[in-house]
Amino acid sequence: MANKKQKNGKASKVRAAAKKSARKVVKLASSTKANGNGLPKPSSKPYGQAGLALQGVRILDFTHVQSGPTCTQLLAYMGADVIKVERPGAGDITRGQLRDVPNADSLYFTMLNGTKRSITIDSKHPKGMDILNRLIKICDVLVENFAPGALDRMGLTWEYVHKLNPRMIVASVKGFGPGPYEDCKVYENVAQCAGGAASTTGFREGPPLVTGAQIGDSGTGLHLALGIVSALYQRNRTGRGQKVLCAMQDGVLNLARVKLRDQQRLAHGPLTEYSQFGEGVPFGKAVPRAGNDSGGGQPAWLLKCKGWESDPDAYIYFITQAPVWGAICDLIGEPTWKTDPDYATPKARLPRLKKIFARIEDWTMTKTKFEVMDICNAVDIPVGPILSMKEIAEDESLRKTGTVVEVDHPTRGKYLTVGNPIKLSDSPAKVERSPLLGEHTDEVLSKVLGYSASQIAEIKASGAITAPDKSKAAA
Ligand code: CAO
């Protein structure tokens, strides 16, 4: 009887809750109707105080080295809770690579893993797999950049993950997409070479060159982040997750697409904006390396500035944009070039670019790169000083915008990192230090997954989350 009463009480509570939530839905529907597009009413909170863009999104982060960590770090900056899973005792290999401070995580690691939580789990241990199963059930996105097949070998196939959590988005970076190279391991420069960037970088007379900007790793991480956010958006409609794949070769090609443009233009004649055209050097069958040519429709080159003899970065990139040709002529002391038929039009100038840039350089060599910057920008001539990493690290304006951020780390002290380059007016970036190896293991197990203290002790004793005790192994 008492049981029936209790049951009835429970049932009426459930009914009341259902009615309340139905009222909420009706209220929401009417407010969304007023607003259109099914969106809630605009928040009345001041901009920047309505939470972070990805607040509430939980990421199971299986990434390592650079490409994957770049992606999940950005998502963390945007407010996602990123739980990085690392191998007990070892962690992400970059923690110990290129170390500058003994016994402290390297800058390689710390600058790619800010704002994340670290949990150590041996995914090949049965208890480790139990923890992962629970994490899979409560996370929104699993991100990984293991070598091809490694995730499947762990048992975390798409089918397995999707069965445990149909809403899970599984996002991967691989070196190559499906095809002859799909099983290959890939690092940054392999992707730069296979994605077409290296063959088009460097000087015509020299070998292909890789670039310092990590377009293969960080570039692909950025692509992956966009794929993840798109999949999250689509999930709002479909209720289900999907696979997101970014191949590094594809990411590099996407960034080098103007060179595939030029490859096709080559079939219709020489590339007249390349300085080799002006020098009378015939084109071959493939897009050549173009040195410091602009790559766009406005001829440009890198020019020496005052002090170039001793300062390797005393250079300015100078763009001879057509609308400001007159201003350029006045600045360099060649006013007659404004009307001279050999120089007056962009087409007439193309075969004479070498001579033109030599003349402009005579002028830039009399000024520092910052003086050229000020003088040219005052008359709308687009130029860019070559900034060294030292100058960037010391740049006050980059600190003010949060693009360069100083954070404090418990074992290595203060270090600089690159903050969020994407600025959202209603979502301030959350840029924090990187976690120590396993720093949040207990916290995630207890607070996120609900394990009790005795269960955690049992898991620790099993070796699923702690490194094997080497002294015991030796005994
Ligand atoms: N517990 C237990 N095992 C773990 C683990 C954990 N928490 N985390 C990783 N492992 C295991 C993996 O299961 C894998 O084991 P198996 O090969 O036995 O299945 C092993 O660690 C190593 O994984 P990996 O092959 O990905 O690592 P690697 O150092 O040999 O290769 C890399 C590195 C980058 C070449 C490769 O991961 C790769 O090609 N990734 C895809 C492309 C990419 O992102 N490249 C950019 C790298 S940044 O320059």
Residues whose N, C-alpha, C, O or C-beta is under 5 A from the ligand:
A	BS01	CAO	V65 Q66 S67 E86 R87 I121 D122 S123 K124 N145 F146 A147 A150 R153 V173 K174 G175 C184 K185 V186 Y187 E188 D217
